Amino acid sequence: MRSRPKLPPNLRINTNMPPHSPIASHFRNKLTCQVRRVLPVYLVVLFLLLFFANTHFFTTPIRAAHRYRRELKYQQPLQITTATIPKKIWQTWKVGPLGFEQRDSDSAKTWPAKNPNYRYEVLTDDNAIEYLNFHYGPEGLNRQDLIDFYQELNITIIKADLLRYLVMYAEGGVYADIDVEALRPVQSFIPERYNEAEVDMIIGVEIDEPAFVNHPVLGSKCMSFCQWTFAAKPRLPVMMRLIENIQDWIHELAGEKDVSLAELKLDFNEVISGTGPSAFTRAVLQQMTTQNNGKEVSWEPFHNLRESRLIGGMLVLNVEAFAAGQGHSDSGNHDSRGALVKHHYHASGWPALHPRKNHPMYGEVEKCNWNPGCVAEWVSILGLLHYWTALLTRIRTRMSQNGKHYRKSSRTNDWLINLMKACDYCQISTNNDQRWRCRCAASCNGVVVSDDPSLRHFAGRFVSPLASDLDLTASRAGERSVRSTRKILDWYHRRSTISSTLVLGGGGWEVFS
C-alpha cells in the first residue's frame, strides 16, 4: 500500500516590523516602501514648481531687505565734497552746440551769457556713455549696473531723464533743459536771507493743483516739482534714491509686461510717474521725510507757496520761479521779478511718442490745462458713460418686474458697444470718492429725448426710483453738467436714426405693449 506524500509545511513570511521600530511607529499603514523612497524627490520638485510659479511671493523678504538696506544708505550723513553748489551748468541734447537749431541755440546761449563765471557743458547722445563710464565705472563710483541699465534702455525720454539725474549725482551744479531760457543769473536762485552753504538743492514748484488729486488721469501729476531746471550739490542721497527708484520700477514693469528693457514701451502717464516730475517729486518728499526724522513731509507746505522754503537743505521756490506763465497753479508771468527761467517747450515733442488717455469726444484731458470747467465736462462725459451701463441693468430688471415687454435696439446697442470700446474710461469705478461720484451723477439724471408721451410717462415712473437706487439725485445737477449732457445726447441723435428712443442708458430702449 502506497503512502501519501507529505504536504510541505505552510510557508508564512512575517512582514511585521518590531513595534519599537521608528519607521513602523511613524509610517505604519500610511506610506508604502516605494513611496517613502521617492518622497523627498517629490517634495523637492513640488517646492521648485511652487517657487517658480510664485517667484514674486517667495522673493518678497529679499526685496524688503534690499529696500531696507537702501533706506539706511539714504539716511547716512551727507558727505558733501563742496561747500556750495558747484558753478557748472549742464544741458543734454541729441547733438552738441555746433549742431543746435537756431531756437535751441538762442535758449542755450542765455545760460553762459547770464553766468559768465560758470562752466557750461552739453552732453549728447554720442558722448553720454563715455561720461557714464568715467564717473560710474571701476575708477569712479563703480556702479556698472547703472551704466548697463542706461545702455539697455531704448526709450529716449527715459534715458534723458535718467542722464540728468546721473550727472547731477556725480558732479552737481545746475541742470536746464535745452529749451529753457535763463532770465536771471543762477546767483539769484538763492534768496539773500539764506546761507548759501546750507542749501544742498534748489527746486521749484511746477504744478500745484491738489483739487484734482482724485482725478483718474490728473491725480498722479497734480502736485509736482519742476525737473526741467534744478540745482544740487554732488552725491546727494535724494538723487541716488531717485535713480535707484527708477531702476527698480523699470525692471519691475518689464517683468510685468514680460519684455526685455530694450523692448519696453511706456504710455504718457507711465513716463510722468516713473521718471518724470511725479517720480522726481516722490523721491524729494521721501528724502525730506527721512531727513525729518521719519516724520512725513507731504505737499501741504508747498501748496500756495508765496515765498521760498528750506527743508532739510532743500530749497523749494514758488511756482513763479521756474514755471511761470503756465496758465495754471497761479504761476504768474515771465515779466515778474520772481521769474528766473522761461520754458519754451519746443524740445518737448516726446509726448507724441507715448499715447495718452484719449476720450472719443473730448480728447486728452491734459489739454484742459487744469481748467476746472473743462475738466468737469471731460469728467461728466465719463460719468455719463459709466452711468449708462449701471442704469441699463436697472431698467431691464424694473421693466421685467412690472410685466413690460421690451426689446433692445440692435443698432443703438452696437453703437454703444463701439463707443465703450473706444473709451478707456467706461469701466472706471466711482465708489472710492464722494466728489467724483457726485460729478458723475450730476450729468446723468433721467434725461429723456423723445416726443412720445408714453415714453415720458414711463420715464416719470421709472427714472426717479432708479436715480434714488443709484444715489443719483437731480438736485446735484448743475448748469455745466446739463450742458455736457445735452452735448452728448445731441451727438447721440446725430448718429442714430431710431425714433421714439428713451435715452436712459444709451442702449436705445423702445417700449411697446
C-alpha positions as a Python dict, from the first residue, in 0.01 Angstrom:
ca = {
    (1, 'M'): (0, 0, 0),
    (2, 'R'): (134, 331, -113),
    (3, 'S'): (173, 605, 147),
    (4, 'R'): (64, 961, 81),
    (5, 'P'): (334, 1215, 14),
    (6, 'K'): (387, 1453, 293),
    (7, 'L'): (250, 1802, 234),
    (8, 'P'): (502, 2084, 255),
    (9, 'P'): (477, 2288, 564),
    (10, 'N'): (290, 2618, 544),
    (11, 'L'): (534, 2890, 438),
    (12, 'R'): (449, 3211, 611),
    (13, 'I'): (660, 3528, 590),
    (14, 'N'): (635, 3759, 880),
    (15, 'T'): (639, 4114, 738),
    (16, 'N'): (554, 4285, 1060),
    (17, 'M'): (818, 4520, 1191),
    (18, 'P'): (906, 4526, 1554),
    (19, 'P'): (668, 4755, 1738),
    (20, 'H'): (956, 4966, 1864),
    (21, 'S'): (1080, 5049, 1511),
    (22, 'P'): (1065, 5427, 1442),
    (23, 'I'): (958, 5367, 1083),
    (24, 'A'): (683, 5134, 1194),
    (25, 'S'): (561, 5378, 1452),
    (26, 'H'): (556, 5680, 1214),
    (27, 'F'): (453, 5533, 882),
    (28, 'R'): (253, 5218, 973),
    (29, 'N'): (-45, 5189, 738),
    (30, 'K'): (42, 5522, 571),
    (31, 'L'): (309, 5500, 300),
    (32, 'T'): (448, 5212, 102),
    (33, 'C'): (818, 5148, 87),
    (34, 'Q'): (845, 5271, -272),
    (35, 'V'): (669, 5599, -191),
    (36, 'R'): (897, 5655, 106),
    (37, 'R'): (1199, 5622, -119),
    (38, 'V'): (1085, 5881, -374),
    (39, 'L'): (901, 6112, -133),
    (40, 'P'): (1199, 6350, -87),
    (41, 'V'): (1228, 6386, -465),
    (42, 'Y'): (856, 6460, -493),
    (43, 'L'): (881, 6726, -224),
    (44, 'V'): (1180, 6893, -391),
    (45, 'V'): (1004, 6901, -729),
    (46, 'L'): (688, 7040, -570),
    (47, 'F'): (884, 7312, -394),
    (48, 'L'): (1059, 7411, -716),
    (49, 'L'): (728, 7429, -901),
    (50, 'L'): (577, 7648, -631),
    (51, 'F'): (887, 7865, -620),
    (52, 'F'): (899, 7937, -993),
    (53, 'A'): (522, 7983, -1012),
    (54, 'N'): (528, 8232, -724),
    (55, 'T'): (872, 8389, -754),
    (56, 'H'): (738, 8731, -659),
    (57, 'F'): (588, 8593, -337),
    (58, 'F'): (896, 8395, -231),
    (59, 'T'): (1136, 8681, -304),
    (60, 'T'): (934, 8937, -110),
    (61, 'P'): (1157, 8912, 202),
    (62, 'I'): (1467, 8951, -13),
    (63, 'R'): (1329, 9262, -181),
    (64, 'A'): (1218, 9403, 153),
    (65, 'A'): (1568, 9353, 293),
    (66, 'H'): (1713, 9520, -15),
    (67, 'R'): (1486, 9823, 29),
    (68, 'Y'): (1575, 9841, 397),
    (69, 'R'): (1948, 9845, 322),
    (70, 'R'): (1893, 10113, 61),
    (71, 'E'): (1691, 10323, 303),
    (72, 'L'): (1971, 10301, 559),
    (73, 'K'): (2210, 10424, 291),
    (74, 'Y'): (1990, 10726, 219),
    (75, 'Q'): (1987, 10808, 591),
    (76, 'Q'): (2365, 10835, 613),
    (77, 'P'): (2504, 11183, 692),
    (78, 'L'): (2574, 11390, 382),
    (79, 'Q'): (2929, 11363, 256),
    (80, 'I'): (2940, 11683, 55),
    (81, 'T'): (3264, 11745, -132),
    (82, 'T'): (3184, 12112, -199),
    (83, 'A'): (3071, 12386, 40),
    (84, 'T'): (2824, 12525, -214),
    (85, 'I'): (2651, 12410, -529),
    (86, 'P'): (2922, 12380, -799),
    (87, 'K'): (2935, 12654, -1062),
    (88, 'K'): (2855, 12425, -1352),
    (89, 'I'): (2565, 12441, -1594),
    (90, 'W'): (2455, 12118, -1761),
    (91, 'Q'): (2234, 12061, -2061),
    (92, 'T'): (2167, 11744, -2262),
    (93, 'W'): (2060, 11716, -2626),
    (94, 'K'): (2082, 11499, -2934),
    (95, 'V'): (2378, 11695, -3072),
    (96, 'G'): (2642, 11937, -2946),
    (97, 'P'): (2621, 12318, -2953),
    (98, 'L'): (2766, 12338, -3305),
    (99, 'G'): (2470, 12138, -3434),
    (100, 'F'): (2196, 12328, -3249),
    (101, 'E'): (1899, 12464, -3439),
    (102, 'Q'): (1854, 12839, -3407),
    (103, 'R'): (1582, 12819, -3143),
    (104, 'D'): (1789, 12577, -2931),
    (105, 'S'): (2096, 12792, -2972),
    (106, 'D'): (1909, 13108, -2867),
    (107, 'S'): (1788, 12947, -2545),
    (108, 'A'): (2119, 12778, -2465),
    (109, 'K'): (2326, 13094, -2513),
    (110, 'T'): (2138, 13268, -2232),
    (111, 'W'): (2297, 13041, -1970),
    (112, 'P'): (2665, 13127, -2024),
    (113, 'A'): (2566, 13485, -2105),
    (114, 'K'): (2389, 13531, -1770),
    (115, 'N'): (2653, 13329, -1582),
    (116, 'P'): (2998, 13409, -1727),
    (117, 'N'): (3180, 13264, -1425),
    (118, 'Y'): (3012, 12921, -1461),
    (119, 'R'): (3140, 12625, -1656),
    (120, 'Y'): (2895, 12526, -1931),
    (121, 'E'): (2874, 12176, -2077),
    (122, 'V'): (2637, 11990, -2308),
    (123, 'L'): (2615, 11611, -2304),
    (124, 'T'): (2492, 11448, -2624),
    (125, 'D'): (2369, 11107, -2733),
    (126, 'D'): (2721, 11034, -2859),
    (127, 'N'): (2927, 11123, -2553),
    (128, 'A'): (2685, 11031, -2272),
    (129, 'I'): (2819, 10673, -2246),
    (130, 'E'): (3179, 10796, -2219),
    (131, 'Y'): (3073, 11028, -1941),
    (132, 'L'): (2898, 10749, -1751),
    (133, 'N'): (3189, 10509, -1798),
    (134, 'F'): (3425, 10766, -1649),
    (135, 'H'): (3211, 10860, -1347),
    (136, 'Y'): (3028, 10532, -1279),
    (137, 'G'): (3291, 10282, -1398),
    (138, 'P'): (3551, 10097, -1185),
    (139, 'E'): (3763, 10408, -1142),
    (140, 'G'): (3466, 10618, -1042),
    (141, 'L'): (3161, 10521, -838),
    (142, 'N'): (3189, 10158, -952),
    (143, 'R'): (2823, 10125, -1047),
    (144, 'Q'): (2843, 9920, -1364),
    (145, 'D'): (2480, 9821, -1310),
    (146, 'L'): (2372, 10179, -1374),
    (147, 'I'): (2579, 10202, -1691),
    (148, 'D'): (2432, 9874, -1820),
    (149, 'F'): (2083, 9989, -1725),
    (150, 'Y'): (2121, 10313, -1921),
    (151, 'Q'): (2258, 10132, -2226),
    (152, 'E'): (1981, 9873, -2232),
    (153, 'L'): (1702, 10131, -2244),
    (154, 'N'): (1563, 10231, -2583),
    (155, 'I'): (1313, 10496, -2472),
    (156, 'T'): (1462, 10838, -2546),
    (157, 'I'): (1277, 11041, -2283),
    (158, 'I'): (1356, 10786, -2010),
    (159, 'K'): (1725, 10800, -2098),
    (160, 'A'): (1713, 11180, -2099),
    (161, 'D'): (1555, 11191, -1753),
    (162, 'L'): (1795, 10931, -1618),
    (163, 'L'): (2103, 11103, -1762),
    (164, 'R'): (2030, 11434, -1591),
    (165, 'Y'): (1991, 11259, -1256),
    (166, 'L'): (2314, 11063, -1303),
    (167, 'V'): (2505, 11381, -1395),
    (168, 'M'): (2370, 11574, -1101),
    (169, 'Y'): (2461, 11294, -859),
    (170, 'A'): (2813, 11260, -998),
    (171, 'E'): (2910, 11627, -1025),
    (172, 'G'): (2624, 11850, -920),
    (173, 'G'): (2565, 12201, -1049),
    (174, 'V'): (2268, 12346, -1237),
    (175, 'Y'): (2066, 12147, -1489),
    (176, 'A'): (1836, 12302, -1752),
    (177, 'D'): (1651, 12152, -2049),
    (178, 'I'): (1771, 12270, -2387),
    (179, 'D'): (1453, 12475, -2443),
    (180, 'V'): (1478, 12663, -2113),
    (181, 'E'): (1591, 13024, -2126),
    (182, 'A'): (1774, 13186, -1835),
    (183, 'L'): (1602, 13510, -1730),
    (184, 'R'): (1816, 13575, -1421),
    (185, 'P'): (2166, 13466, -1312),
    (186, 'V'): (2193, 13146, -1110),
    (187, 'Q'): (2317, 13359, -821),
    (188, 'S'): (1963, 13494, -782),
    (189, 'F'): (1820, 13143, -733),
    (190, 'I'): (1900, 13158, -359),
    (191, 'P'): (1731, 13446, -172),
    (192, 'E'): (1961, 13663, 38),
    (193, 'R'): (1809, 13551, 366),
    (194, 'Y'): (1959, 13201, 326),
    (195, 'N'): (2316, 13092, 386),
    (196, 'E'): (2434, 12954, 52),
    (197, 'A'): (2635, 12679, 222),
    (198, 'E'): (2319, 12543, 389),
    (199, 'V'): (2143, 12495, 56),
    (200, 'D'): (2209, 12148, -85),
    (201, 'M'): (1946, 12152, -357),
    (202, 'I'): (1727, 12410, -535),
    (203, 'I'): (1393, 12305, -683),
    (204, 'G'): (1074, 12486, -782),
    (205, 'V'): (704, 12404, -785),
    (206, 'E'): (569, 12315, -1130),
    (207, 'I'): (208, 12206, -1073),
    (208, 'D'): (10, 12298, -764),
    (209, 'E'): (-344, 12175, -827),
    (210, 'P'): (-427, 11944, -534),
    (211, 'A'): (-801, 11976, -605),
    (212, 'F'): (-753, 11716, -880),
    (213, 'V'): (-587, 11458, -656),
    (214, 'N'): (-871, 11207, -708),
    (215, 'H'): (-896, 11252, -1084),
    (216, 'P'): (-830, 10921, -1264),
    (217, 'V'): (-577, 11078, -1503),
    (218, 'L'): (-462, 11405, -1349),
    (219, 'G'): (-443, 11283, -990),
    (220, 'S'): (-92, 11141, -1016),
    (221, 'K'): (57, 11463, -1152),
    (222, 'C'): (-139, 11744, -988),
    (223, 'M'): (130, 11819, -729),
    (224, 'S'): (485, 11818, -858),
    (225, 'F'): (821, 11989, -853),
    (226, 'C'): (985, 12105, -1172),
    (227, 'Q'): (1271, 11896, -1312),
    (228, 'W'): (1341, 12089, -1632),
    (229, 'T'): (1553, 12319, -1415),
    (230, 'F'): (1706, 12243, -1076),
    (231, 'A'): (2039, 12266, -894),
    (232, 'A'): (2217, 12039, -647),
    (233, 'K'): (2542, 11956, -475),
    (234, 'P'): (2707, 11630, -586),
    (235, 'R'): (2645, 11295, -417),
    (236, 'L'): (2311, 11389, -262),
    (237, 'P'): (2118, 11085, -132),
    (238, 'V'): (1799, 11217, -289),
    (239, 'M'): (1949, 11185, -637),
    (240, 'M'): (2065, 10828, -583),
    (241, 'R'): (1727, 10746, -429),
    (242, 'L'): (1561, 10876, -745),
    (243, 'I'): (1798, 10685, -975),
    (244, 'E'): (1751, 10356, -792),
    (245, 'N'): (1374, 10408, -771),
    (246, 'I'): (1371, 10436, -1150),
    (247, 'Q'): (1595, 10134, -1187),
    (248, 'D'): (1369, 9916, -971),
    (249, 'W'): (1050, 10047, -1132),
    (250, 'I'): (1168, 9984, -1487),
    (251, 'H'): (1281, 9630, -1405),
    (252, 'E'): (950, 9551, -1230),
    (253, 'L'): (748, 9697, -1518),
    (254, 'A'): (944, 9499, -1776),
    (255, 'G'): (881, 9186, -1569),
    (256, 'E'): (507, 9258, -1550),
    (257, 'K'): (489, 9313, -1926),
    (258, 'D'): (717, 9014, -1987),
    (259, 'V'): (955, 9205, -2216),
    (260, 'S'): (1321, 9300, -2207),
    (261, 'L'): (1430, 9652, -2119),
    (262, 'A'): (1509, 9715, -2484),
    (263, 'E'): (1154, 9614, -2586),
    (264, 'L'): (973, 9805, -2313),
    (265, 'K'): (707, 10055, -2426),
    (266, 'L'): (553, 10319, -2198),
    (267, 'D'): (250, 10542, -2222),
    (268, 'F'): (247, 10909, -2126),
    (269, 'N'): (136, 10858, -1767),
    (270, 'E'): (397, 10589, -1709),
    (271, 'V'): (672, 10826, -1822),
    (272, 'I'): (549, 11109, -1599),
    (273, 'S'): (501, 10889, -1294),
    (274, 'G'): (804, 10666, -1349),
    (275, 'T'): (1089, 10903, -1436),
    (276, 'G'): (943, 11249, -1487),
    (277, 'P'): (812, 11517, -1249),
    (278, 'S'): (599, 11277, -1042),
    (279, 'A'): (893, 11043, -980),
    (280, 'F'): (1118, 11340, -905),
    (281, 'T'): (865, 11481, -657),
    (282, 'R'): (812, 11145, -488),
    (283, 'A'): (1186, 11099, -428),
    (284, 'V'): (1223, 11454, -294),
    (285, 'L'): (936, 11414, -46),
    (286, 'Q'): (1068, 11074, 64),
    (287, 'Q'): (1411, 11221, 129),
    (288, 'M'): (1263, 11518, 314),
    (289, 'T'): (1074, 11272, 533),
    (290, 'T'): (1393, 11075, 600),
    (291, 'Q'): (1584, 11390, 695),
    (292, 'N'): (1290, 11497, 911),
    (293, 'N'): (1349, 11200, 1147),
    (294, 'G'): (1085, 10996, 972),
    (295, 'K'): (805, 11248, 1022),
    (296, 'E'): (619, 11261, 692),
    (297, 'V'): (661, 11568, 473),
    (298, 'S'): (360, 11599, 242),
    (299, 'W'): (269, 11851, -28),
    (300, 'E'): (88, 12075, 219),
    (301, 'P'): (387, 12306, 299),
    (302, 'F'): (425, 12380, -72),
    (303, 'H'): (62, 12446, -161),
    (304, 'N'): (6, 12814, -247),
    (305, 'L'): (372, 12876, -169),
    (306, 'R'): (438, 13251, -179),
    (307, 'E'): (795, 13258, -56),
    (308, 'S'): (1071, 13002, -79),
    (309, 'R'): (1106, 12741, 195),
    (310, 'L'): (1416, 12549, 311),
    (311, 'I'): (1352, 12197, 442),
    (312, 'G'): (1639, 11962, 521),
    (313, 'G'): (1880, 12150, 297),
    (314, 'M'): (1635, 12150, 4),
    (315, 'L'): (1529, 12499, -104),
    (316, 'V'): (1184, 12499, -263),
    (317, 'L'): (1098, 12805, -473),
    (318, 'N'): (743, 12906, -560),
    (319, 'V'): (582, 12817, -892),
    (320, 'E'): (671, 13151, -1049),
    (321, 'A'): (1046, 13086, -1023),
    (322, 'F'): (1089, 12800, -1272),
    (323, 'A'): (736, 12752, -1410),
    (324, 'A'): (589, 13098, -1472),
    (325, 'G'): (335, 13159, -1747),
    (326, 'Q'): (177, 12813, -1747),
    (327, 'G'): (-179, 12940, -1714),
    (328, 'H'): (-247, 12735, -1401),
    (329, 'S'): (-127, 12693, -1042),
    (330, 'D'): (-127, 13073, -1002),
    (331, 'S'): (205, 13074, -1189),
    (332, 'G'): (206, 13443, -1283),
    (333, 'N'): (403, 13552, -1589),
    (334, 'H'): (761, 13585, -1708),
    (335, 'D'): (771, 13963, -1665),
    (336, 'S'): (761, 13941, -1288),
    (337, 'R'): (1073, 13977, -1074),
    (338, 'G'): (1024, 13627, -934),
    (339, 'A'): (1051, 13452, -1273),
    (340, 'L'): (1401, 13303, -1308),
    (341, 'V'): (1369, 13093, -1625),
    (342, 'K'): (1134, 13058, -1922),
    (343, 'H'): (1042, 12719, -2062),
    (344, 'H'): (969, 12738, -2436),
    (345, 'Y'): (864, 12371, -2475),
    (346, 'H'): (992, 12346, -2833),
    (347, 'A'): (1205, 12044, -2738),
    (348, 'S'): (913, 11869, -2567),
    (349, 'G'): (800, 11654, -2857),
    (350, 'W'): (830, 11325, -2669),
    (351, 'P'): (458, 11301, -2568),
    (352, 'A'): (371, 11230, -2931),
    (353, 'L'): (561, 10900, -2900),
    (354, 'H'): (377, 10789, -2586),
    (355, 'P'): (-4, 10756, -2604),
    (356, 'R'): (-224, 10938, -2357),
    (357, 'K'): (-574, 10858, -2235),
    (358, 'N'): (-792, 10994, -2514),
    (359, 'H'): (-1166, 11046, -2486),
    (360, 'P'): (-1353, 10988, -2816),
    (361, 'M'): (-1534, 11325, -2789),
    (362, 'Y'): (-1326, 11548, -2562),
    (363, 'G'): (-977, 11424, -2646),
    (364, 'E'): (-695, 11446, -2391),
    (365, 'V'): (-782, 11594, -2055),
    (366, 'E'): (-430, 11743, -2028),
    (367, 'K'): (-534, 11990, -2298),
    (368, 'C'): (-769, 12143, -2043),
    (369, 'N'): (-452, 12282, -1880),
    (370, 'W'): (-603, 12229, -1534),
    (371, 'N'): (-908, 12444, -1612),
    (372, 'P'): (-1177, 12320, -1370),
    (373, 'G'): (-1465, 12382, -1610),
    (374, 'C'): (-1302, 12195, -1896),
    (375, 'V'): (-1201, 11907, -1670),
    (376, 'A'): (-1555, 11892, -1525),
    (377, 'E'): (-1703, 11847, -1874),
    (378, 'W'): (-1446, 11579, -1950),
    (379, 'V'): (-1529, 11406, -1620),
    (380, 'S'): (-1906, 11432, -1660),
    (381, 'I'): (-1896, 11270, -2002),
    (382, 'L'): (-1713, 10976, -1848),
    (383, 'G'): (-1962, 10968, -1566),
    (384, 'L'): (-2245, 10951, -1817),
    (385, 'L'): (-2088, 10650, -1988),
    (386, 'H'): (-2041, 10478, -1655),
    (387, 'Y'): (-2395, 10563, -1553),
    (388, 'W'): (-2538, 10416, -1871),
    (389, 'T'): (-2400, 10071, -1803),
    (390, 'A'): (-2544, 10063, -1449),
    (391, 'L'): (-2878, 10213, -1546),
    (392, 'L'): (-2941, 9971, -1831),
    (393, 'T'): (-2936, 9680, -1590),
    (394, 'R'): (-3174, 9856, -1352),
    (395, 'I'): (-3418, 9940, -1631),
    (396, 'R'): (-3424, 9582, -1754),
    (397, 'T'): (-3491, 9449, -1404),
    (398, 'R'): (-3761, 9710, -1322),
    (399, 'M'): (-3944, 9661, -1652),
    (400, 'S'): (-3943, 9284, -1611),
    (401, 'Q'): (-4084, 9316, -1260),
    (402, 'N'): (-4369, 9532, -1391),
    (403, 'G'): (-4466, 9295, -1671),
    (404, 'K'): (-4346, 9523, -1951),
    (405, 'H'): (-4227, 9381, -2279),
    (406, 'Y'): (-3921, 9534, -2428),
    (407, 'R'): (-3669, 9485, -2697),
    (408, 'K'): (-3325, 9633, -2737),
    (409, 'S'): (-3242, 9829, -3050),
    (410, 'S'): (-2952, 9641, -3209),
    (411, 'R'): (-2827, 9944, -3400),
    (412, 'T'): (-2809, 10162, -3091),
    (413, 'N'): (-2660, 9881, -2886),
    (414, 'D'): (-2387, 9829, -3146),
    (415, 'W'): (-2312, 10199, -3136),
    (416, 'L'): (-2291, 10194, -2755),
    (417, 'I'): (-2057, 9893, -2758),
    (418, 'N'): (-1830, 10058, -3013),
    (419, 'L'): (-1828, 10380, -2814),
    (420, 'M'): (-1741, 10198, -2494),
    (421, 'K'): (-1461, 10010, -2670),
    (422, 'A'): (-1322, 10342, -2791),
    (423, 'C'): (-1339, 10493, -2444),
    (424, 'D'): (-1097, 10350, -2190),
    (425, 'Y'): (-1281, 10504, -1900),
    (426, 'C'): (-1623, 10346, -1925),
    (427, 'Q'): (-1530, 10092, -1657),
    (428, 'I'): (-1397, 10339, -1400),
    (429, 'S'): (-1530, 10268, -1053),
    (430, 'T'): (-1687, 10566, -882),
    (431, 'N'): (-1723, 10417, -535),
    (432, 'N'): (-1398, 10543, -387),
    (433, 'D'): (-1454, 10915, -381),
    (434, 'Q'): (-1774, 11100, -299),
    (435, 'R'): (-1687, 11410, -502),
    (436, 'W'): (-1610, 11205, -810),
    (437, 'R'): (-1936, 11013, -767),
    (438, 'C'): (-2137, 11334, -742),
    (439, 'R'): (-1974, 11476, -1053),
    (440, 'C'): (-2070, 11165, -1241),
    (441, 'A'): (-2422, 11180, -1107),
    (442, 'A'): (-2470, 11546, -1192),
    (443, 'S'): (-2498, 11490, -1566),
    (444, 'C'): (-2698, 11168, -1588),
    (445, 'N'): (-3031, 11213, -1416),
    (446, 'G'): (-3329, 11086, -1610),
    (447, 'V'): (-3270, 11255, -1944),
    (448, 'V'): (-3542, 11167, -2194),
    (449, 'V'): (-3511, 11252, -2562),
    (450, 'S'): (-3842, 11166, -2724),
    (451, 'D'): (-4171, 11319, -2838),
    (452, 'D'): (-4366, 11010, -2738),
    (453, 'P'): (-4592, 11085, -2433),
    (454, 'S'): (-4594, 10720, -2330),
    (455, 'L'): (-4218, 10728, -2301),
    (456, 'R'): (-4233, 11042, -2091),
    (457, 'H'): (-4484, 10868, -1864),
    (458, 'F'): (-4252, 10569, -1848),
    (459, 'A'): (-3965, 10797, -1753),
    (460, 'G'): (-4169, 10956, -1478),
    (461, 'R'): (-4245, 10615, -1331),
    (462, 'F'): (-3901, 10462, -1360),
    (463, 'V'): (-3635, 10731, -1366),
    (464, 'S'): (-3688, 10871, -1016),
    (465, 'P'): (-3671, 10539, -829),
    (466, 'L'): (-3377, 10429, -1041),
    (467, 'A'): (-3193, 10750, -966),
    (468, 'S'): (-3270, 10704, -599),
    (469, 'D'): (-3139, 10349, -606),
    (470, 'L'): (-2818, 10464, -766),
    (471, 'D'): (-2779, 10759, -531),
    (472, 'L'): (-2814, 10994, -825),
    (473, 'T'): (-3040, 11282, -732),
    (474, 'A'): (-3135, 11554, -976),
    (475, 'S'): (-3063, 11823, -718),
    (476, 'R'): (-2691, 11771, -778),
    (477, 'A'): (-2718, 11860, -1146),
    (478, 'G'): (-2557, 12191, -1232),
    (479, 'E'): (-2573, 12417, -1532),
    (480, 'R'): (-2240, 12296, -1671),
    (481, 'S'): (-2334, 11931, -1631),
    (482, 'V'): (-2667, 11986, -1808),
    (483, 'R'): (-2482, 12141, -2100),
    (484, 'S'): (-2247, 11842, -2107),
    (485, 'T'): (-2540, 11603, -2106),
    (486, 'R'): (-2713, 11784, -2390),
    (487, 'K'): (-2392, 11780, -2588),
    (488, 'I'): (-2355, 11405, -2579),
    (489, 'L'): (-2727, 11347, -2637),
    (490, 'D'): (-2722, 11572, -2942),
    (491, 'W'): (-2424, 11377, -3068),
    (492, 'Y'): (-2611, 11054, -2998),
    (493, 'H'): (-2911, 11160, -3208),
    (494, 'R'): (-2691, 11267, -3496),
    (495, 'R'): (-2556, 10910, -3505),
    (496, 'S'): (-2888, 10731, -3457),
    (497, 'T'): (-3195, 10718, -3685),
    (498, 'I'): (-3411, 10530, -3436),
    (499, 'S'): (-3733, 10707, -3343),
    (500, 'S'): (-3912, 10713, -3009),
    (501, 'T'): (-3597, 10633, -2819),
    (502, 'L'): (-3568, 10667, -2445),
    (503, 'V'): (-3211, 10760, -2361),
    (504, 'L'): (-3178, 10632, -2009),
    (505, 'G'): (-2876, 10415, -2052),
    (506, 'G'): (-2768, 10488, -2404),
    (507, 'G'): (-2898, 10147, -2505),
    (508, 'G'): (-3184, 10276, -2721),
    (509, 'W'): (-3475, 10109, -2543),
    (510, 'E'): (-3807, 10104, -2731),
    (511, 'V'): (-4112, 10033, -2512),
    (512, 'F'): (-4420, 9862, -2661),
    (513, 'S'): (-4719, 9665, -2539),
}
